[in-house]
Amino acid sequence: MASCVSGCSPVVRFCQKLNRLKTLEEDIMATSLKRCLSTVDLALLGVGGMVGSGLYVLTGTVAKDTAGPAVVVSFIIAGVASLMAALCYAEFGARVPKTGSAYMFTYVSVGEIWAFLIGWNVILEYMIGGAAVARAWSGYLDSIFNHRIQNFTESHVMRWDVPFIAHYPDLLAAAILLVASFFISFGVRVSSWLNHIFSAISMVVIVFILVFGFILADPANWSAQEGGFAPFGLSGILAGTATCFYAFVGFDVIAASSEEASNPQKAIPAATAISLGLAATAYVLVSTVLTLMVPWHTLDPNSALSDAFFRRGYSWAGFIVAVGSICAMNTVLLSNLFSLPRIVYAMAEDGLFFSVFSRVNPVTKVPVIAILVFGSLMAILALIFDLEALVQFLSIGTLLAYTFVAASIIVLRFQPDKSSGSGVGGIKTDASSTPSMNQSGQQVDPSAVTNETQTFAQDSGELKEYESFSDKLQLVERQKTVKERRAPGTLKAQWEPYLGRILGDCEPGEVVAFSVLALMVSGVSLCAVLVFGNNQLNLPLWIFTLLLVIFSLVFLLSLALIWVHEQQPNHKTFQVPLVPFVPGFSILLNVFLMLKLSPLTWIRFTVWVAAGLLVYFGYGIWHSKEGLREQQGQDVAARYVVLPSGSLVETVQNVQPEGHTLSTHTPTHDNPPASR
C-alpha cells in the first residue's frame, strides 16, 4: 500500500500543480494600471459592448427568419438569462478588482489550468469578435456607396478564390482596426472618451428611431393578416432567444476593466446593472418599432432599420440610422480592443503567457505591446476572412467562460476558510484576524478565542473567583456563540438532525465540491439529451423521458446538497442572490447554447484548445508565478486553538516544504503561550 502511494505521489503533485489557485496580495487595490474609471465610464463601456451591430442587424434577421414580431419576447427572455451570468461577473468584479475578467475569476477559485484555458479561449473570442464587427462595419459603409469599395478592391487590388477565406481582402476593415488600436494605446482616458462620443451619438440615434418609429407605427403589422404576433410559435420564440442571447455578451468588458475602476466594489455591480438594463430596453423597444413600421416578412436582414425608413418614404432618416449604426459598431470595436489586451496582460503578469505582454507603458499606464500586437492580429483576421466564416466560430469561448464563472461563484461561496488565513483564492490576510476552526468544523472568532485564552491563562496560574455571576454568565454566552458559528462548507444546523449521519463525517467543502462536479456532469448530460435525443440519437420516447427525469433529478439534487451547506458570511461587496440556484441555472443555459453550435465550430474549438495546451505546458507551467512561489518554500505559521473541556491547549505548527519535519510546541503552565 505504501509503495502504491509513493508511486502515485508524482501524479498527485502534478495534479495539484495544475489546480493551484492564485494568491492575491493583501492590498488588493494595488495595481500598475491607472484607476480612473467611474461608474458612468464603466456603464458606457458595457453599453458600447452590447449595443452595436446586433441592434441594427440582429433584430431584423431574427424577426424575419426566426420569431416574427415575437422577437420582442425573445429579447426579454435573453435579457433575463444574460442577467444571471452578469450577476456572477458583478460579484467577482467587486470582490476581486483585478483585470482579466473570467480568467482571473477562474484562477482564484477553480485552478490554474482551467483559468489558462478560459483566458486562451476568451482571447480568440475577442479577436474574432473584433474582426467580425470590423467586417460588418466595412460592409455596412460599402452598402451605402452601392458596393463601390468592394468592386474597386476586386478590380484593382486582388480577388481570391480560396475556400474558407474571403473573396477579396477587406483593406477598410483592417485599417479601422489598426487606427482604433493606435488610439487605444494612448491610455484608458482616451479610450473612455472615444467610447463616450460614439455611445452618445448611438444613443441619440436610438432615441430618434424610437420617437419617429412609433409615430410611423401601424398596429396592423402585428395582425393576423400579416401572420400574427408569433407566426413561428413558441419554438420560434425560443430559437430567437438563443440567437438574441449573443446580443448581450459584451457586458464582461466591465469586469475586465475592474482594475482600472476608481471604486470597483460599488462601480462594477452598478455599471453592470445599468448597462444591461439600457441594452435590454434598447433591443426590446427597437424591435417593437421595427416590426410595427413594416410587415416583419418584408424586412431586409442586412439593413433592416434603415431600409424600413426608406420604404416608408424617409430616406434622410435612413441615412441618420446608418450613421448611428456605424457609431454603434465603433463602440463594439473599442470594447473588444479595450478588453483583449488586458486579459493578455493579466495572463502574462501571472507568468502563464509571454512576459513581454505584461509591460505597461510608464506614461499611458496601459499594456501598449499587447494592444498593438493583438490589434494587428485582429486586423489580419478581418483582412482575410469574411463575416460569415468569423461569426460561425463566435460565442463558444464566451459561453464556456460564463459557465466557469458561474461554477466559480458556487465554489467561492462555499469554500472553507484556509487555516493559513487565505480568503478569496488565497488572499493574504492578517492571521490574527482570520477565523479558525475547532474540531467540529465550527468557525471560531479570533477575538473570542483571545478573550477565552486570557481567561484560561489567568485561571491556569492560580485559582481565581469571578467577581460577579454576570461575568461568568457572559463567558458562557460567548462560548455558546462561538460553538454555534459554523464554518463555510459545513452542514447547516437545521439540517444536522436529518443529514448529519450521512454527511457529518465529511470535511468542510468536500460535499459541495462533489456536488458541483455532479451539477456540471448532469447539466451537460441533460442538455445533450435535449439537443441530440430526438434528432441525432433517435432515442425511443420512453428512454428519452427516462434520461430527462434522471439527469434533471441529479441536477436538482446537486443544487439541494449545495444549498444545505453554510455559505461564507456576507461581505460588504455585492453578492449574487439565491446561490446556488442562479449560477446553477446559468450553467444549464450556457451549456445548452454551446451544444446548439455547429460541429465545425467544435472542431475549430478543439484545435484551438490543443494549441493552448501546447503553450501552457511549453511555457506557462514553467513560468507560473504561483509555481515559483511554491518553490521558494517559505515557512508559513499556522495556529490551531483547541478548547477541550476545562483546559486550553494551543498548538503552533510550522508548515514547511515537503521532506521537512514539522515542529510542534505545546505550552504548559510553566511556559506561557506563544505571543500573538
N, C-alpha and C positions, 0 to 999 in steps of 0.2 A: 504493500500500500504506500509506503514511504517513497519507494522508487518511482511509483506512478505519479505521485505528487511532485517529486523533484523533476521528473521528466516533463510534466505539463507546465512547470513554473515559467519557462521562457515564453510559452504561448500565452499564459495568463498575463505576464508582464507586458507582452506585446499588445494584447487587447486593452490593457489598462492605459498604455501609451496612446492608443488610437482614440480612447474615450475620455482623456483627461480634459478637465474644464479650465476655462480661462480664469486667471486670478486678476481681479481688478484692484487697483490701488486704493488706499484709504481715501484719498482726495479724489472722488470720482468725477469732479468737475474740472480737474486739471486736464489741459489739452494744449497741443502746439498749434491748433487751429484758432480762429478768431470767433469768440462767442458774441454775435451781434444781431442775430435774427430774432425778431419779436413774434408774437402770436399772429399778427396780421401778415408778416412776411411768410411764415410757415403755412398759414391758411391759403394764401395766394399761390404758393408753390404747389400745394395739394390740388387746388382747383385747376391750375395750369397742367398738372399731370393727368387729370381726369377728363376735363372738358376740352377736347381737341378735335381731331378728325372724326372721332366717333359721333360727335353731336351732328356734324354736317353730312356724314356718310352712313354711319351705322343705323341711324333712325330710319332713313329711307329704305335701306336694304332689308332690315328686319320687318318693317311694316309691309313691304311689297311681297317678300318671298316667304315669310315665316308666320307672322302673327296678325297682320292687318292692323286696324286701329287699336286692337288689344295690346299692341306694343307698349302702351301706357302701363298696363298691368305688369308686363314683363319687366319694365324698368323699375317698378315699385318693388317687385319681389327680388330682383337682382340687387337693388339698393339695400334692402334689409339683410340679404345674405352677405353682402360685402361688409355690412356693419359689424358682423360677428368677427370677421378677420381683422377689421380696422381696430376694434376694441383691444384685441390681443397685441397689436402693434403699439397702440397707445400706452398700454400698461408697461410694456418693455421699454419703450422710448422714454417714459418718465422715470422708471427705476434704474435704467442703465443708459444714461445720456451719452452714449458713445456712437461714433459714426460706424456704419457697417450694416445697419438695419437687420434683416433676417439672419445674416451671417453671424453678427455679434450676439444676437439673442440665442441662437442655437449653441454658440460656443460657451456661453456662461451657464447653460442649463443641461444640455444633452451630451456634447462631446466634440472633440477636435475634428475628426474625420468627417462627421456629419456637417459640421459648420463649414468646412472647406468645400464639400460638395454643394452645399446650398449657395455659398458665395460664388463658386465656379459657374453654377447654372444661372444665377441672377446676373452675372457679368454678361453671359451670352444673351439673356433676355433683353437687357438694356441695349446692347449693341444692335440686336435685330430690331428691337422696337424703335430705336432712333433712326436706323436706316429705312425702316418701313414708313415712318412718318415723313422722312425727307423725300422718299419716292412719291408718297401721296401729295405732299406739298408741291413738288415739281409737276406732277400730273395735273393737279387742280389749276395751277397757274398756266400750264400749257393749254388746257382746255379753254381757258378764257381767250387765248390768242389763236384758237382754232388749230391747235397742234402744230404750230409752225416751228416750235423748238425741236420737237421730235423729228419732223420732216427734214429740217436743216441738218441735224446731227446724223441721221441715216444717210443723207445725200453727200455731205461734205466731210464728215469725220470718219465714221465706220459703222458697219452693221454686222452683228454676229448671228449665226445660225447654229448655235450650240445648245444641246439640251440642258435644262435646269438653270440657265442663266438668261439675262435679258436680251432682247433683240438689238439693243443699242446701249452704249454707255451713257448713263444719265449724269452728265457733267454738272448740271444745275443742282441736283440733289447732293452730289459730293461737295460742291462749292459752298452750299449753305451750311453744311456740317462743319467744314473747315473754318468758315467765318465765325460760326457760333462758338466753336472750341476756342478760337482766338480771344473772343470777348470774355468768355467764362474764365480764362486763365488770368484775367486781371483782378480777380478776387470775388468773394462772396457778395459784397455790396453791389458790384457791377451786375452780377448775375441776378440778384434780387430786384434791382431797379429795372433791368430789361424785362424780367418777368412781370413786374408791376405794370409796365407800359402796355405790353401785349395783352395781359389779362384785362386791363381796364378797357381797352378797345374791344376785346372779345365780349366782355360783359355788356357794354353799351350796345353792340350789335345784337346780342341775345335779347336785351330789353326791347330793341326796335322790332325784332322778329315777333316777339310775344304781343306787343301792343298792336302793330299793324296786322299781324296774322289773325288775332282774334276779331279785328274789325272785318276782315275778309272771310271769316269762318262761316261755313254753311253746314248746319246740323244734318242736312240730307245726305252728306257724305258718310255718315255713320248708319244710315237707314238700311232696311232690308233690301231695298232696290240696288244698293251698291255692294251687297254682300253681308251687311250687318257689322256689328262691333267686333265680333270674334269669328271671322269666317273659317279659320282653321281649328277652332275648338280649343279645348284645354291642352291637347298635345302641342298645338301651335304656340300657345302662351308659354308652356314650359320649355319648348325648344328655343323660343325667343329669349327666355330668361337666361339660358346657357350662353347665348351669344352676347346679350346685354351685360352679363356679369363682367366681361372684359373691358367694358367702358369705365369701370371703377378701379382698375388695377394700379392707377397712378398714385394712390394715397401713401404708399410706402416711402415716397420721397420725403415725407415729413419725418418719419423715423430715421431715415438715412441722414437727415440734417440735424439730428438732436445734439451732436457735439458742437454745433455752431449756434445753438439756441441760447439766448440770454438767460431764460428761466425755464429749462426743459420740463421740470416737474409739473408746471401749470400750463405751459405753452403747447406741449405735444398733445395731450388729450383734447384741449380746447380747439387747437387748429385742426385736428383730425375730425372732430365732430362738425365743426363749421364747414370745412371743405367738402366733406361727404354729403352734408345736408344741402349745400349750394349746388353741388354737382347733380345729385338726385333730383332736386327741384327743377334744374335746368333741363335735364333729359326728359322728365315727365311732361313738363309744360310745352317744350318744343315739339315733342312727338304728338301731343294733343293738337297743337296748332297745325302741324304739317298734315295730319290726316283729316282735319276739318277744312283746310283750304282747298284741297283737290282730292278726288277719289283715290283711295290707297292703291288700287290696282293699276293706276296710271303714273305712279311715281317713277322718277329716274333714279336708280340706286346710286349712281356715281355722284350726282349733284342735286339731291332731292330738294333742298330748301331753295336754292337759287332758281332752279327750274320751276318750282311751284309759283314763285312770284312772277317769273317771266310769263308763265302760261295764264296768269290772271291779269296780264297786261301791264305789269310794273317792272319793266326791265331795269330801271335805275335801282329799284330795291334789290334785284338780283345781284347787281354789282356791289352793293353795300354788304350783302351776305357773303359774297366771295372774299371781300376784304377781311371780314370777321373770321372767316374760316382759315385764311392764311395766318392771321394773328394767333388764332387758337392753336394751329399746328406748330407755330413758333414756340408757344409756351410748353408744348409737349416735348419738343426738341430740347429746349433748355432744361426741362425736368430730367430727361434721360442723360444729357451731358453733365448735369449737376450731380446726379446720384452715382453714376457709374464710376468715376474716378475715386470717389470717397469710399466705396466698397473695396476697390483695388487697394487704396491706401490703407484701409483697416487690415486687410489680409497681409499686406507687406509689412505693416507695423508689427504684426504678431509673428513675423518670420515665416509664414506659410506661403508667401509669394515673393517674387524677386524684390530685394531690398531697395532697388533704385526707385521703385514706385512709392516708397514711403517718404521720400524727400519733399519737404514743404518749403516753398519759396519764402525767404525771411521777410520780404516786403508785402506780398499779397496774401500770405498765410493760407495758400491753397496748394495741393499737390500738382504742380504745373506739369511735370513729366507725365504723370498718369493721365491728365486731361488731354495733352497734345497727342500722346501715343494712341490712346483708345478712341479719341475723336477721329484720328486719321484712319484707324481700323474700321470705324463705323462708316466713314466716307467711302472706303474701298468696297464695303458691302453694298452700300447704296449705289455705287457706280456700276457694279457687276450684276447684281440680282434684281429681278423685277419684284413688284409689290406682292404678287400672288405667292411667289416662292418664299418670300420673307414671312408673310402672315401665316403660312402653313406651320412654321416652326415656332410661332409665338405662343406664349402663355403656359407652356408645360413647366418651365422653371419657376415662374411666378406662383403657380398653383402648388408646386412642391414646397416652395418657401412658406406659403401660407399654412400648409399642413404642418410643417415642422415648428413654426412659431406657435400655432395653437397647441400642439403637443408640449412644447416647452413651457407654456403658461401653466399647464397642469403639473408638470414636473416641478416647476419653481414653487408653486403654491404649497405643495405637499412635501417639499424637500426638507428632511430633518436638519436641524442646526448641527454644523460640524463642531466637534469638540475643540478644534483649533481656533474657533472664533470666526469662521468664514460665514458670510451671509449669502448674497446673491452671487452664485457662481464663484464662490471663494473670495468675496470682497474682504480685504484686510481690515479688521476692526480691532479695537482695544479689548484685550482678553478680559479685563476687569469688568467690562460692561456686557459681556456675552453670556447668554443664558447657558447654564449647564443642565445636565440631565441626571436624575437619580436612577436607581436600579430598576424602577418600574416604568421607565421611559417617560416620566413626567418632567416637565421643564421647571427649572429652579431659578428663581430670580437671584442674581448675584448679590444684590443689596440685602435681600432677606437672609441669604447664606452668610454674608459677612456679619450681620447682626447676631445671628444664631451662633456663629463661631466665637464672637466676642463673649457672648453669654456663657457658652460651654467652657471657653477658655478660663473665664473667671471662676467658674464652679470647679474646674479641674485642679486649681491650686489649693483652694480651701473651700470649706462648706460656707455657703452664703445664703442667708434668708432673704426672700423677696420683701421689699419694703411694703407692698400692699398686694391685696388679692387681684387688683386690676392689672398690675404688672404681669402677674402670672397668666391671667386670662388673655392679655394682649399677646403674649408669646405663643400661647396655644392657638389663638386665632391666626397668627402669622404662619405657624407651621401648617395649619389646616389649608390655608390659601395656597401655600407652596405645593402641597400634595395634590390639590385639585387642578392645578395648572398643568395641562398635558402638552407634550411636545408635538410639533408638526409631524405628520406621517403616522401618528398613533391613533388607535381606535377612539372614537368619541365616547364620552362617558355614558350617554344614554343607550348606546348600542353594546356596551360591555356585557350586560346580562345575556344578550341573545347571541352575539358573535364572539364573545371572549374566549370560549373554549376552542373555537376553530382557528381564530386569527390572533389570539392573545400572545402566543409564543413567538410571533414574527417580529423581526427587527423594525424599528420605525422607518417608514417609507418603502419597505420591502413589498407589501401587498399592493401599494399604489404603483410601484414600478412594473410589477407583473400585470396589473390591470390596464395600465397604459399600453403595454405591448399587446394584450388581448384586444384592447379597443382598436388599435391600428389594424391588426390582422383581421378581426371580424368586420371592420369598416371596409377594408379592401375587398374582402370576400363578398360582403353584401352588395357592394356596388358592382362587382364583376358579374354577379348573378343577375342583377337588374339590367345591366348593359348588354351582356352577351347571352343570357339564359335562353331567351326565346329565339333569337335570330341565328347567331353563330353556333351555339351549342345544341339547339333544337331539343331542349330538355322536355320530358313529359310534364304535364301540368302538376301532377302530384309531387314530383321531385322538385320542380321549380318552387312550388309553395312551401315544401318542407325545408328546403335550403334557406328560403327567405325567413321563415319562422325561426330556424336555429340561429342563423347569423344575427338576426335582429335581437333575439333574446340574449345572446352573448354580448352584443354591443351594449344593450341597456343594463345588463348585469355588471359589466365592467364599469359603466358610469356610476351605478349604485354603490359598488365596492369602493370606488374612489371617494364618493360623497360622504360615506360614513366615517371617514378619517378626518383628523384635525388638520386645518389649514394653518399656514403661518399667520401670526397676528396682523391685524390691519396696519398698514403703513400710511404715512402722510401723503403718499403719491396716489394717483388714480389706480383703481383696480377693476378688472373685468367682473361684471355681476354674474351670478349664477354659475360659478365654476364648480364642477367641470362640464356642465351641460352646454354652455355657449361654445367653448372651444371644441367640445366633442362633436357637436353637430356641424361646426365649421370644418372640422376634419372630414366628416362624411360628405359634405357638399364638395369640397375641393377634390377629393379622390374621385367622386362621381364625374366631375367635369374633366379630370385628367384622363379617365378611361374613355370618354367620349371623343378624344382626339384621334387623329388618323394613325394607322400603323406606321406610315412613313415618318411621322413626327417622332414616334417612339424609337424607331431605328436611328434617326439622327441624334436623338437624346442619348441613346446608349453609346454611340460613338463619342459624343462629347464628354460623357461621364468617364469613359475609358481613357480619353486624353487627360482629363483632370486627375485621375488616379496616378497616371504616369508622372504628372507634375508634383503631386503630393508625395509619393514615395521616392521620387528622384530628388526633390528639393525640400518641400515643406516639412516633412517629418524630421529632417536632419537640422533644420534651422529654426524650428519652432522655439519661441522664447519660453514657453511653458516647459518644453523638454530641457532647455538649458538651465532653467530654474531648478528643475528636479535634480539635474546632475551636480549642482553646486552642493547639495547635501547639507543644507543649513539645518541646524537643530531647531526644533520647534517645541516649546514648552507647553504642555497641556496639563491642566489641573482638574482633578476629579474630586468632588466632595461627596462623601458618603455619610449619611446620617443614620446609623443603626440605632436601635432603641437604647437611649440612655447615655450614649457617648458619641464623640465626634472623631473621625479618623480622616485625615487629609493626606492624599497621595499625590506626589508630583512625579511625572514621568517625562524623560527627555526622549522624544521621538527622533531617532537617528536613521541614517540611510541603512538599507538592507545589508546585513552582515555584521552590524554593530550590536552590542548588547544594550539592553535597556537598564537604566539605573533607577531604582525606586527608593524613595526616602519616606518613611512614616514617622512623623514626630510623636514623641511621647510626652509625658508630663514634664520630664526633665529638659526636653528640647522644645523650645517654642516653635510654633508653626512657621513655615516659610513666609517671608514677607510678601505682601501683595503689591 
